[in-house]
Amino acid sequence: MKIALAESSHFHAPSTIEKKAKKAQELISLGNQGGEGWFLTAEMMELIEDGVENIVCVQPFACLPNHVMGKGMIKPIRQKYPLSNIAPIDYDPGASEVNQLNRIKLMMETAKRNLDRKN
């Protein structure tokens, strides 16, 4: 898979975990092991640097550590990447579908405004 993606003109091969760790250390300690720990932060940073500034960060049911790490790192990521547009979406029994859809729509509206600012 990595070889095919590396040869593609449309996609990038995933980076190594060592590269992700180095990237994450710019904002978070590698000692953070709750939920996705530092890995989620590294993936979001990598996506943004690859031009994917609009990210839906899906928070799975009953994963409190991921809620803390995912949501907790959004502000530092936005400070480093001002055009980043990250929408954390909770998928648990307490989250209504209407709220989830509204948050995604709001993220898309922000993406459109950011695109207009770039042009």
MOPAC internal coordinates of N, CA, C and O (Angstrom, degrees):
PM7 1SCF
backbone

  N    0.0000 0     0.00 0     0.00 0    0    0    0
  C    1.4355 1     0.00 0     0.00 0    1    0    0
  C    1.5268 1   110.37 1     0.00 0    2    1    0
  O    1.2310 1   120.47 1   133.97 1    3    2    1
  N    1.3441 1   116.72 1   -46.03 1    3    2    1
  C    1.4653 1   119.45 1  -178.87 1    5    3    2
  C    1.5216 1   111.80 1   -61.27 1    6    5    3
  O    1.2310 1   120.49 1   141.61 1    7    6    5
  N    1.3227 1   116.67 1   -38.39 1    7    6    5
  C    1.4655 1   120.46 1   179.80 1    9    7    6
  C    1.5252 1   109.91 1   -66.18 1   10    9    7
  O    1.2310 1   120.38 1   134.71 1   11   10    9
  N    1.3225 1   116.88 1   -45.29 1   11   10    9
  C    1.4703 1   120.59 1   180.00 1   13   11   10
  C    1.5295 1   110.82 1   -63.14 1   14   13   11
  O    1.2310 1   120.25 1   138.24 1   15   14   13
  N    1.3154 1   117.12 1   -41.76 1   15   14   13
  C    1.4599 1   119.70 1   179.02 1   17   15   14
  C    1.5248 1   111.45 1   -67.75 1   18   17   15
  O    1.2310 1   120.34 1   141.58 1   19   18   17
  N    1.3125 1   116.96 1   -38.42 1   19   18   17
  C    1.4628 1   120.89 1   178.65 1   21   19   18
  C    1.5287 1   111.34 1   -63.37 1   22   21   19
  O    1.2310 1   120.18 1   147.68 1   23   22   21
  N    1.3250 1   117.25 1   -32.32 1   23   22   21
  C    1.4636 1   121.38 1   179.73 1   25   23   22
  C    1.5294 1   112.50 1   -84.24 1   26   25   23
  O    1.2310 1   119.94 1   168.27 1   27   26   25
  N    1.3040 1   117.72 1   -11.73 1   27   26   25
  C    1.4631 1   122.22 1  -177.48 1   29   27   26
  C    1.5269 1   111.33 1   -73.97 1   30   29   27
  O    1.2310 1   120.82 1   -34.18 1   31   30   29
  N    1.3081 1   116.04 1   145.82 1   31   30   29
  C    1.4659 1   120.33 1   174.59 1   33   31   30
  C    1.5311 1   111.09 1   -91.90 1   34   33   31
  O    1.2310 1   120.21 1   175.55 1   35   34   33
  N    1.3263 1   117.20 1    -4.45 1   35   34   33
  C    1.4631 1   121.16 1  -177.57 1   37   35   34
  C    1.5190 1   114.13 1  -109.96 1   38   37   35
  O    1.2310 1   119.83 1   159.60 1   39   38   37
  N    1.3225 1   117.92 1   -20.40 1   39   38   37
  C    1.4596 1   121.66 1  -174.10 1   41   39   38
  C    1.5241 1   110.67 1  -131.45 1   42   41   39
  O    1.2310 1   121.23 1   -19.69 1   43   42   41
  N    1.3338 1   115.24 1   160.31 1   43   42   41
  C    1.4641 1   121.90 1   175.96 1   45   43   42
  C    1.5200 1   108.90 1  -109.22 1   46   45   43
  O    1.2310 1   120.84 1   -33.88 1   47   46   45
  N    1.3142 1   116.01 1   146.12 1   47   46   45
  C    1.4645 1   119.97 1   172.26 1   49   47   46
  C    1.5265 1   107.86 1   -73.72 1   50   49   47
  O    1.2310 1   119.94 1   -32.66 1   51   50   49
  N    1.3251 1   117.72 1   147.34 1   51   50   49
  C    1.4636 1   119.16 1   178.53 1   53   51   50
  C    1.5274 1   110.18 1   -64.21 1   54   53   51
  O    1.2310 1   121.06 1   -34.85 1   55   54   53
  N    1.3279 1   115.58 1   145.15 1   55   54   53
  C    1.4649 1   119.22 1   178.95 1   57   55   54
  C    1.5259 1   109.68 1   -77.76 1   58   57   55
  O    1.2310 1   121.32 1   -10.63 1   59   58   57
  N    1.3009 1   115.08 1   169.37 1   59   58   57
  C    1.4618 1   120.04 1   179.69 1   61   59   58
  C    1.5249 1   109.85 1   -74.80 1   62   61   59
  O    1.2310 1   120.84 1   -19.97 1   63   62   61
  N    1.3158 1   116.00 1   160.03 1   63   62   61
  C    1.4591 1   120.03 1   178.08 1   65   63   62
  C    1.5299 1   110.31 1   -65.21 1   66   65   63
  O    1.2310 1   120.23 1   149.36 1   67   66   65
  N    1.3277 1   117.17 1   -30.64 1   67   66   65
  C    1.4653 1   120.50 1   177.27 1   69   67   66
  C    1.5325 1   110.88 1   -64.60 1   70   69   67
  O    1.2310 1   120.52 1   138.42 1   71   70   69
  N    1.3170 1   116.61 1   -41.58 1   71   70   69
  C    1.4748 1   120.39 1   178.24 1   73   71   70
  C    1.5305 1   109.99 1   -66.13 1   74   73   71
  O    1.2310 1   120.67 1   138.86 1   75   74   73
  N    1.3213 1   116.33 1   -41.14 1   75   74   73
  C    1.4623 1   120.22 1   177.90 1   77   75   74
  C    1.5330 1   110.50 1   -62.19 1   78   77   75
  O    1.2310 1   120.53 1   137.41 1   79   78   77
  N    1.3247 1   116.59 1   -42.59 1   79   78   77
  C    1.4632 1   120.93 1  -179.49 1   81   79   78
  C    1.5282 1   110.65 1   -62.22 1   82   81   79
  O    1.2310 1   120.33 1   136.12 1   83   82   81
  N    1.3193 1   116.97 1   -43.88 1   83   82   81
  C    1.4681 1   120.59 1   178.82 1   85   83   82
  C    1.5201 1   110.70 1   -61.31 1   86   85   83
  O    1.2310 1   120.60 1   138.25 1   87   86   85
  N    1.3188 1   116.45 1   -41.75 1   87   86   85
  C    1.4659 1   121.16 1   179.40 1   89   87   86
  C    1.5345 1   110.58 1   -64.59 1   90   89   87
  O    1.2310 1   120.44 1   134.17 1   91   90   89
  N    1.3123 1   116.76 1   -45.83 1   91   90   89
  C    1.4678 1   120.98 1  -177.58 1   93   91   90
  C    1.5198 1   112.03 1   -62.32 1   94   93   91
  O    1.2310 1   120.28 1   145.96 1   95   94   93
  N    1.3259 1   117.07 1   -34.04 1   95   94   93
  C    1.4622 1   120.83 1  -178.20 1   97   95   94
  C    1.5238 1   112.97 1   -61.48 1   98   97   95
  O    1.2310 1   119.95 1   164.70 1   99   98   97
  N    1.3180 1   117.69 1   -15.30 1   99   98   97
  C    1.4613 1   120.19 1   175.42 1  101   99   98
  C    1.5276 1   111.03 1   -66.07 1  102  101   99
  O    1.2310 1   120.19 1   154.28 1  103  102  101
  N    1.3501 1   117.24 1   -25.72 1  103  102  101
  C    1.4596 1   120.93 1  -175.88 1  105  103  102
  C    1.5241 1   115.40 1  -125.14 1  106  105  103
  O    1.2310 1   119.61 1   159.28 1  107  106  105
  N    1.3235 1   118.35 1   -20.72 1  107  106  105
  C    1.4620 1   120.08 1  -171.17 1  109  107  106
  C    1.5337 1   109.53 1  -148.60 1  110  109  107
  O    1.2310 1   120.98 1   -29.67 1  111  110  109
  N    1.3111 1   115.74 1   150.33 1  111  110  109
  C    1.4639 1   120.51 1   177.35 1  113  111  110
  C    1.5212 1   110.14 1   -75.03 1  114  113  111
  O    1.2310 1   120.99 1   -37.47 1  115  114  113
  N    1.3220 1   115.72 1   142.53 1  115  114  113
  C    1.4613 1   119.77 1   176.81 1  117  115  114
  C    1.5213 1   111.73 1   -69.96 1  118  117  115
  O    1.2310 1   120.27 1   172.22 1  119  118  117
  N    1.3237 1   117.10 1    -7.78 1  119  118  117
  C    1.4625 1   121.27 1   176.32 1  121  119  118
  C    1.5158 1   113.11 1   -74.08 1  122  121  119
  O    1.2310 1   120.24 1   167.48 1  123  122  121
  N    1.3271 1   117.16 1   -12.52 1  123  122  121
  C    1.4634 1   120.61 1   178.07 1  125  123  122
  C    1.5178 1   109.12 1   -73.94 1  126  125  123
  O    1.2310 1   121.03 1   -67.94 1  127  126  125
  N    1.3159 1   115.64 1   112.06 1  127  126  125
  C    1.4602 1   121.06 1  -175.85 1  129  127  126
  C    1.5295 1   112.75 1  -117.12 1  130  129  127
  O    1.2310 1   119.44 1  -179.51 1  131  130  129
  N    1.3305 1   118.67 1     0.49 1  131  130  129
  C    1.4693 1   120.66 1  -179.68 1  133  131  130
  C    1.5105 1   111.61 1   -72.40 1  134  133  131
  O    1.2310 1   120.33 1   -41.37 1  135  134  133
  N    1.3114 1   116.97 1   138.63 1  135  134  133
  C    1.4676 1   120.72 1   179.37 1  137  135  134
  C    1.5109 1   109.54 1    59.37 1  138  137  135
  O    1.2310 1   120.71 1    52.28 1  139  138  137
  N    1.3116 1   116.26 1  -127.72 1  139  138  137
  C    1.4657 1   120.94 1   175.98 1  141  139  138
  C    1.5168 1   110.71 1   -82.26 1  142  141  139
  O    1.2310 1   120.37 1   176.19 1  143  142  141
  N    1.3386 1   116.89 1    -3.81 1  143  142  141
  C    1.4572 1   120.84 1   178.43 1  145  143  142
  C    1.5128 1   111.77 1    56.14 1  146  145  143
  O    1.2310 1   120.72 1    43.73 1  147  146  145
  N    1.3000 1   116.23 1  -136.27 1  147  146  145
  C    1.4596 1   121.74 1  -178.67 1  149  147  146
  C    1.5322 1   111.79 1   -77.82 1  150  149  147
  O    1.2310 1   119.51 1   162.38 1  151  150  149
  N    1.3246 1   118.54 1   -17.62 1  151  150  149
  C    1.4590 1   122.38 1  -174.61 1  153  151  150
  C    1.5325 1   111.50 1   -63.28 1  154  153  151
  O    1.2310 1   120.20 1   138.17 1  155  154  153
  N    1.3243 1   117.22 1   -41.83 1  155  154  153
  C    1.4670 1   121.35 1   179.38 1  157  155  154
  C    1.5309 1   110.17 1   -62.11 1  158  157  155
  O    1.2310 1   120.50 1   137.29 1  159  158  157
  N    1.3178 1   116.64 1   -42.71 1  159  158  157
  C    1.4667 1   121.26 1   177.76 1  161  159  158
  C    1.5246 1   109.78 1   -60.51 1  162  161  159
  O    1.2310 1   120.43 1   133.49 1  163  162  161
  N    1.3307 1   116.79 1   -46.51 1  163  162  161
  C    1.4645 1   120.90 1   179.97 1  165  163  162
  C    1.5232 1   111.54 1   -60.97 1  166  165  163
  O    1.2310 1   120.23 1   137.15 1  167  166  165
  N    1.3141 1   117.16 1   -42.85 1  167  166  165
  C    1.4739 1   119.79 1  -179.88 1  169  167  166
  C    1.5225 1   111.26 1   -63.99 1  170  169  167
  O    1.2310 1   120.12 1   137.94 1  171  170  169
  N    1.3437 1   117.37 1   -42.06 1  171  170  169
  C    1.4668 1   119.29 1   179.12 1  173  171  170
  C    1.5236 1   110.55 1   -64.71 1  174  173  171
  O    1.2310 1   119.85 1   137.67 1  175  174  173
  N    1.3280 1   117.90 1   -42.33 1  175  174  173
  C    1.4605 1   121.26 1   178.77 1  177  175  174
  C    1.5242 1   110.75 1   -61.98 1  178  177  175
  O    1.2310 1   120.66 1   136.96 1  179  178  177
  N    1.3189 1   116.34 1   -43.04 1  179  178  177
  C    1.4643 1   121.09 1   179.33 1  181  179  178
  C    1.5321 1   111.36 1   -63.05 1  182  181  179
  O    1.2310 1   120.82 1   136.60 1  183  182  181
  N    1.3244 1   116.03 1   -43.40 1  183  182  181
  C    1.4667 1   119.28 1   178.06 1  185  183  182
  C    1.5227 1   111.03 1   -59.91 1  186  185  183
  O    1.2310 1   120.56 1   133.44 1  187  186  185
  N    1.3272 1   116.53 1   -46.56 1  187  186  185
  C    1.4598 1   120.41 1  -178.73 1  189  187  186
  C    1.5252 1   110.76 1   -61.75 1  190  189  187
  O    1.2310 1   120.47 1   136.01 1  191  190  189
  N    1.3334 1   116.71 1   -43.99 1  191  190  189
  C    1.4652 1   120.08 1   179.80 1  193  191  190
  C    1.5283 1   112.07 1   -67.37 1  194  193  191
  O    1.2310 1   120.12 1   157.47 1  195  194  193
  N    1.3176 1   117.37 1   -22.53 1  195  194  193
  C    1.4680 1   121.48 1   175.56 1  197  195  194
  C    1.5274 1   111.94 1   -87.81 1  198  197  195
  O    1.2310 1   120.15 1  -174.97 1  199  198  197
  N    1.3421 1   117.33 1     5.03 1  199  198  197
  C    1.4586 1   121.41 1   176.54 1  201  199  198
  C    1.5168 1   115.04 1    97.32 1  202  201  199
  O    1.2310 1   119.75 1  -178.28 1  203  202  201
  N    1.3174 1   118.09 1     1.72 1  203  202  201
  C    1.4667 1   121.70 1   177.71 1  205  203  202
  C    1.5215 1   107.11 1   -95.36 1  206  205  203
  O    1.2310 1   120.76 1   -90.87 1  207  206  205
  N    1.3301 1   116.15 1    89.13 1  207  206  205
  C    1.4598 1   120.63 1  -174.89 1  209  207  206
  C    1.5213 1   113.01 1   -88.30 1  210  209  207
  O    1.2310 1   119.90 1   165.97 1  211  210  209
  N    1.3152 1   117.80 1   -14.03 1  211  210  209
  C    1.4712 1   122.55 1  -177.46 1  213  211  210
  C    1.5250 1   108.75 1  -106.48 1  214  213  211
  O    1.2310 1   121.33 1   -64.94 1  215  214  213
  N    1.3329 1   115.06 1   115.06 1  215  214  213
  C    1.4629 1   120.78 1  -173.34 1  217  215  214
  C    1.5184 1   109.95 1  -129.59 1  218  217  215
  O    1.2310 1   120.63 1   -50.71 1  219  218  217
  N    1.3231 1   116.39 1   129.29 1  219  218  217
  C    1.4595 1   121.70 1   169.67 1  221  219  218
  C    1.5280 1   105.78 1   -97.35 1  222  221  219
  O    1.2310 1   120.82 1   -65.16 1  223  222  221
  N    1.3151 1   116.04 1   114.84 1  223  222  221
  C    1.4625 1   121.93 1  -178.88 1  225  223  222
  C    1.5273 1   107.32 1   -98.51 1  226  225  223
  O    1.2310 1   121.09 1   -80.30 1  227  226  225
  N    1.3089 1   115.52 1    99.70 1  227  226  225
  C    1.4654 1   121.58 1  -175.22 1  229  227  226
  C    1.5290 1   109.26 1   -80.13 1  230  229  227
  O    1.2310 1   121.41 1   -57.93 1  231  230  229
  N    1.3214 1   114.91 1   122.07 1  231  230  229
  C    1.4641 1   121.80 1   179.73 1  233  231  230
  C    1.5250 1   107.88 1   -98.48 1  234  233  231
  O    1.2310 1   119.80 1   -68.73 1  235  234  233
  N    1.3226 1   117.99 1   111.27 1  235  234  233
  C    1.4638 1   120.71 1  -175.29 1  237  235  234
  C    1.5230 1   113.61 1   -70.00 1  238  237  235
  O    1.2310 1   121.49 1   -19.94 1  239  238  237
  N    1.2988 1   114.75 1   160.06 1  239  238  237
  C    1.4570 1   122.98 1   178.98 1  241  239  238
  C    1.5265 1   111.38 1   -54.75 1  242  241  239
  O    1.2310 1   120.84 1   -50.20 1  243  242  241
  N    1.3178 1   115.99 1   129.80 1  243  242  241
  C    1.4727 1   124.60 1   171.94 1  245  243  242
  C    1.5171 1   114.49 1    61.74 1  246  245  243
  O    1.2310 1   119.32 1  -155.33 1  247  246  245
  N    1.3101 1   118.90 1    24.67 1  247  246  245
  C    1.4633 1   120.43 1   178.34 1  249  247  246
  C    1.5187 1   108.74 1  -105.86 1  250  249  247
  O    1.2310 1   120.74 1  -105.18 1  251  250  249
  N    1.3263 1   116.19 1    74.82 1  251  250  249
  C    1.4595 1   121.75 1  -177.73 1  253  251  250
  C    1.5285 1   112.39 1   -56.12 1  254  253  251
  O    1.2310 1   118.99 1   134.43 1  255  254  253
  N    1.3570 1   119.52 1   -45.57 1  255  254  253
  C    1.4692 1   117.46 1   179.00 1  257  255  254
  C    1.5268 1   112.95 1   -58.58 1  258  257  255
  O    1.2310 1   120.06 1   142.41 1  259  258  257
  N    1.3296 1   117.50 1   -37.59 1  259  258  257
  C    1.4552 1   119.33 1   179.42 1  261  259  258
  C    1.5254 1   110.71 1   -70.13 1  262  261  259
  O    1.2310 1   120.03 1   144.75 1  263  262  261
  N    1.3239 1   117.54 1   -35.25 1  263  262  261
  C    1.4625 1   119.99 1   175.28 1  265  263  262
  C    1.5209 1   109.50 1   -59.12 1  266  265  263
  O    1.2310 1   120.58 1   135.43 1  267  266  265
  N    1.3307 1   116.50 1   -44.57 1  267  266  265
  C    1.4591 1   120.93 1  -177.99 1  269  267  266
  C    1.5277 1   110.61 1   -67.11 1  270  269  267
  O    1.2310 1   119.94 1   131.63 1  271  270  269
  N    1.3277 1   117.73 1   -48.37 1  271  270  269
  C    1.4696 1   120.98 1  -177.47 1  273  271  270
  C    1.5220 1   111.58 1   -70.63 1  274  273  271
  O    1.2310 1   120.41 1   134.41 1  275  274  273
  N    1.3232 1   116.82 1   -45.59 1  275  274  273
  C    1.4617 1   119.59 1  -178.39 1  277  275  274
  C    1.5123 1   112.39 1   -62.65 1  278  277  275
  O    1.2310 1   120.44 1   128.72 1  279  278  277
  N    1.3157 1   116.77 1   -51.28 1  279  278  277
  C    1.4628 1   120.41 1  -178.99 1  281  279  278
  C    1.5190 1   111.71 1   -73.39 1  282  281  279
  O    1.2310 1   120.67 1   145.26 1  283  282  281
  N    1.3310 1   116.33 1   -34.74 1  283  282  281
  C    1.4604 1   120.14 1  -176.91 1  285  283  282
  C    1.5168 1   114.18 1   -66.31 1  286  285  283
  O    1.2310 1   119.79 1   154.18 1  287  286  285
  N    1.2988 1   118.00 1   -25.82 1  287  286  285
  C    1.4677 1   120.91 1  -177.41 1  289  287  286
  C    1.5204 1   113.30 1   -95.73 1  290  289  287
  O    1.2310 1   120.12 1   175.70 1  291  290  289
  N    1.3210 1   117.37 1    -4.30 1  291  290  289
  C    1.4645 1   119.18 1  -178.85 1  293  291  290
  C    1.5296 1   111.35 1   -63.40 1  294  293  291
  O    1.2310 1   119.79 1   135.80 1  295  294  293
  N    1.3165 1   118.01 1   -44.20 1  295  294  293
  C    1.4720 1   120.36 1  -178.66 1  297  295  294
  C    1.5307 1   112.06 1   -61.87 1  298  297  295
  O    1.2310 1   119.16 1   130.72 1  299  298  297
  N    1.3557 1   119.21 1   -49.28 1  299  298  297
  C    1.4720 1   117.82 1   176.77 1  301  299  298
  C    1.5292 1   113.31 1   -61.33 1  302  301  299
  O    1.2310 1   120.20 1   144.91 1  303  302  301
  N    1.3163 1   117.22 1   -35.09 1  303  302  301
  C    1.4656 1   119.87 1   178.44 1  305  303  302
  C    1.5294 1   109.61 1   -66.51 1  306  305  303
  O    1.2310 1   120.24 1   137.07 1  307  306  305
  N    1.3290 1   117.15 1   -42.93 1  307  306  305
  C    1.4746 1   120.49 1   178.86 1  309  307  306
  C    1.5230 1   111.23 1   -64.42 1  310  309  307
  O    1.2310 1   120.34 1   145.14 1  311  310  309
  N    1.3348 1   116.95 1   -34.86 1  311  310  309
  C    1.4686 1   119.24 1   178.10 1  313  311  310
  C    1.5252 1   110.60 1   -66.25 1  314  313  311
  O    1.2310 1   120.31 1   140.68 1  315  314  313
  N    1.3230 1   117.01 1   -39.32 1  315  314  313
  C    1.4674 1   121.13 1   179.49 1  317  315  314
  C    1.5321 1   111.81 1   -74.54 1  318  317  315
  O    1.2310 1   120.92 1   143.78 1  319  318  317
  N    1.3231 1   115.85 1   -36.22 1  319  318  317
  C    1.4712 1   122.04 1  -177.81 1  321  319  318
  C    1.5393 1   108.01 1  -124.50 1  322  321  319
  O    1.2310 1   119.74 1   -92.18 1  323  322  321
  N    1.3359 1   118.10 1    87.82 1  323  322  321
  C    1.4759 1   121.27 1  -173.35 1  325  323  322
  C    1.5318 1   115.22 1   -58.63 1  326  325  323
  O    1.2310 1   119.32 1   153.34 1  327  326  325
  N    1.3165 1   118.90 1   -26.66 1  327  326  325
  C    1.4663 1   120.04 1   179.92 1  329  327  326
  C    1.5276 1   112.66 1   -91.61 1  330  329  327
  O    1.2310 1   120.55 1  -176.18 1  331  330  329
  N    1.3331 1   116.56 1     3.82 1  331  330  329
  C    1.4671 1   118.03 1   177.86 1  333  331  330
  C    1.5220 1   109.48 1   -67.36 1  334  333  331
  O    1.2310 1   121.21 1   -36.80 1  335  334  333
  N    1.2955 1   115.29 1   143.20 1  335  334  333
  C    1.4609 1   122.57 1  -176.72 1  337  335  334
  C    1.5269 1   106.96 1  -132.88 1  338  337  335
  O    1.2310 1   121.31 1   -84.37 1  339  338  337
  N    1.3248 1   115.09 1    95.63 1  339  338  337
  C    1.4653 1   120.57 1  -174.26 1  341  339  338
  C    1.5169 1   109.08 1  -114.38 1  342  341  339
  O    1.2310 1   120.96 1   -54.33 1  343  342  341
  N    1.3210 1   115.77 1   125.67 1  343  342  341
  C    1.4627 1   121.35 1   179.16 1  345  343  342
  C    1.5223 1   109.37 1  -116.52 1  346  345  343
  O    1.2310 1   120.23 1   -70.75 1  347  346  345
  N    1.3409 1   117.16 1   109.25 1  347  346  345
  C    1.4659 1   118.41 1   174.84 1  349  347  346
  C    1.5272 1   109.43 1   -78.17 1  350  349  347
  O    1.2310 1   120.49 1   -52.16 1  351  350  349
  N    1.3102 1   116.67 1   127.84 1  351  350  349
  C    1.4637 1   121.45 1  -178.96 1  353  351  350
  C    1.5281 1   108.06 1  -119.14 1  354  353  351
  O    1.2310 1   120.81 1   -60.11 1  355  354  353
  N    1.3240 1   116.05 1   119.89 1  355  354  353
  C    1.4627 1   121.82 1   179.32 1  357  355  354
  C    1.5213 1   110.54 1   -83.81 1  358  357  355
  O    1.2310 1   121.22 1   -50.01 1  359  358  357
  N    1.3037 1   115.28 1   129.99 1  359  358  357
  C    1.4645 1   121.10 1   174.41 1  361  359  358
  C    1.5223 1   107.73 1  -117.88 1  362  361  359
  O    1.2310 1   121.44 1   -95.06 1  363  362  361
  N    1.3180 1   114.85 1    84.94 1  363  362  361
  C    1.4596 1   121.53 1   177.07 1  365  363  362
  C    1.5251 1   108.33 1  -145.51 1  366  365  363
  O    1.2310 1   119.79 1    -8.97 1  367  366  365
  N    1.3310 1   118.00 1   171.03 1  367  366  365
  C    1.4616 1   120.11 1  -175.33 1  369  367  366
  C    1.5273 1   114.62 1   -59.03 1  370  369  367
  O    1.2310 1   120.21 1   155.54 1  371  370  369
  N    1.3272 1   117.20 1   -24.46 1  371  370  369
  C    1.4616 1   119.97 1  -178.92 1  373  371  370
  C    1.5159 1   114.25 1   -85.06 1  374  373  371
  O    1.2310 1   119.38 1   173.08 1  375  374  373
  N    1.3168 1   118.78 1    -6.92 1  375  374  373
  C    1.4608 1   122.40 1  -177.43 1  377  375  374
  C    1.5260 1   109.40 1   -98.51 1  378  377  375
  O    1.2310 1   121.21 1   -55.63 1  379  378  377
  N    1.3299 1   115.29 1   124.37 1  379  378  377
  C    1.4605 1   118.51 1   179.95 1  381  379  378
  C    1.5252 1   110.42 1   -83.05 1  382  381  379
  O    1.2310 1   121.18 1   -29.24 1  383  382  381
  N    1.3215 1   115.35 1   150.76 1  383  382  381
  C    1.4614 1   120.73 1   178.91 1  385  383  382
  C    1.5229 1   110.78 1   -61.28 1  386  385  383
  O    1.2310 1   120.42 1   142.10 1  387  386  385
  N    1.3334 1   116.81 1   -37.90 1  387  386  385
  C    1.4624 1   121.03 1   179.47 1  389  387  386
  C    1.5260 1   109.97 1   -60.83 1  390  389  387
  O    1.2310 1   120.24 1   135.85 1  391  390  389
  N    1.3326 1   117.15 1   -44.15 1  391  390  389
  C    1.4596 1   120.91 1   178.89 1  393  391  390
  C    1.5310 1   110.90 1   -63.03 1  394  393  391
  O    1.2310 1   120.55 1   137.81 1  395  394  393
  N    1.3317 1   116.56 1   -42.19 1  395  394  393
  C    1.4649 1   120.44 1   179.19 1  397  395  394
  C    1.5228 1   110.79 1   -61.20 1  398  397  395
  O    1.2310 1   120.56 1   132.53 1  399  398  397
  N    1.3338 1   116.54 1   -47.47 1  399  398  397
  C    1.4653 1   120.69 1  -179.74 1  401  399  398
  C    1.5217 1   111.59 1   -64.77 1  402  401  399
  O    1.2310 1   119.94 1   140.75 1  403  402  401
  N    1.3202 1   117.72 1   -39.25 1  403  402  401
  C    1.4639 1   121.06 1   178.93 1  405  403  402
  C    1.5296 1   110.99 1   -64.27 1  406  405  403
  O    1.2310 1   120.25 1   140.51 1  407  406  405
  N    1.3132 1   117.12 1   -39.49 1  407  406  405
  C    1.4650 1   120.02 1   178.83 1  409  407  406
  C    1.5335 1   110.93 1   -66.06 1  410  409  407
  O    1.2310 1   120.56 1   141.57 1  411  410  409
  N    1.3306 1   116.53 1   -38.43 1  411  410  409
  C    1.4728 1   119.97 1   177.41 1  413  411  410
  C    1.5284 1   110.44 1   -67.59 1  414  413  411
  O    1.2310 1   120.34 1   138.82 1  415  414  413
  N    1.3240 1   116.96 1   -41.18 1  415  414  413
  C    1.4759 1   120.51 1   177.69 1  417  415  414
  C    1.5273 1   110.68 1   -62.73 1  418  417  415
  O    1.2310 1   120.47 1   138.78 1  419  418  417
  N    1.3178 1   116.70 1   -41.22 1  419  418  417
  C    1.4621 1   121.00 1   178.06 1  421  419  418
  C    1.5340 1   110.30 1   -63.08 1  422  421  419
  O    1.2310 1   120.39 1   138.19 1  423  422  421
  N    1.3255 1   116.87 1   -41.81 1  423  422  421
  C    1.4573 1   120.75 1   177.31 1  425  423  422
  C    1.5240 1   110.59 1   -60.69 1  426  425  423
  O    1.2310 1   120.39 1   137.72 1  427  426  425
  N    1.3255 1   116.86 1   -42.28 1  427  426  425
  C    1.4672 1   120.79 1  -179.69 1  429  427  426
  C    1.5303 1   111.32 1   -67.05 1  430  429  427
  O    1.2310 1   120.12 1   143.87 1  431  430  429
  N    1.3174 1   117.38 1   -36.13 1  431  430  429
  C    1.4694 1   121.24 1   176.88 1  433  431  430
  C    1.5296 1   109.99 1   -65.34 1  434  433  431
  O    1.2310 1   120.47 1   138.48 1  435  434  433
  N    1.3240 1   116.71 1   -41.52 1  435  434  433
  C    1.4656 1   120.96 1   176.68 1  437  435  434
  C    1.5289 1   109.98 1   -64.08 1  438  437  435
  O    1.2310 1   120.03 1   140.31 1  439  438  437
  N    1.3223 1   117.54 1   -39.69 1  439  438  437
  C    1.4654 1   121.53 1   177.70 1  441  439  438
  C    1.5285 1   110.56 1   -60.16 1  442  441  439
  O    1.2310 1   120.79 1   138.51 1  443  442  441
  N    1.3256 1   116.10 1   -41.49 1  443  442  441
  C    1.4700 1   120.45 1   179.23 1  445  443  442
  C    1.5238 1   110.48 1   -64.96 1  446  445  443
  O    1.2310 1   120.25 1   136.44 1  447  446  445
  N    1.3322 1   117.13 1   -43.56 1  447  446  445
  C    1.4710 1   120.29 1   178.49 1  449  447  446
  C    1.5262 1   110.94 1   -62.64 1  450  449  447
  O    1.2310 1   120.32 1   137.75 1  451  450  449
  N    1.3189 1   116.99 1   -42.25 1  451  450  449
  C    1.4600 1   120.18 1   178.65 1  453  451  450
  C    1.5150 1   111.60 1   -63.69 1  454  453  451
  O    1.2310 1   120.18 1   141.63 1  455  454  453
  N    1.3209 1   117.25 1   -38.37 1  455  454  453
  C    1.4537 1   121.72 1   178.14 1  457  455  454
  C    1.5304 1   110.55 1   -64.94 1  458  457  455
  O    1.2310 1   120.66 1   137.90 1  459  458  457
  N    1.3336 1   116.33 1   -42.10 1  459  458  457
  C    1.4678 1   120.78 1   177.77 1  461  459  458
  C    1.5318 1   110.91 1   -62.36 1  462  461  459
  O    1.2310 1   120.28 1   142.66 1  463  462  461
  N    1.3548 1   117.07 1   -37.34 1  463  462  461
  C    1.4566 1   121.07 1   178.61 1  465  463  462
  C    1.5204 1   111.88 1   -66.11 1  466  465  463
  O    1.2310 1   120.64 1   144.87 1  467  466  465
  N    1.3280 1   116.39 1   -35.13 1  467  466  465
  C    1.4712 1   120.71 1  -179.73 1  469  467  466
  C    1.5152 1   111.30 1   -69.15 1  470  469  467
  O    1.2310 1   120.59 1   145.02 1  471  470  469
  N    1.3435 1   116.48 1   -34.98 1  471  470  469
  C    1.4735 1   120.33 1  -175.39 1  473  471  470
  C    1.4742 1   111.54 1   -86.34 1  474  473  471
  O    1.2310 1   120.10 1   180.00 1  475  474  473

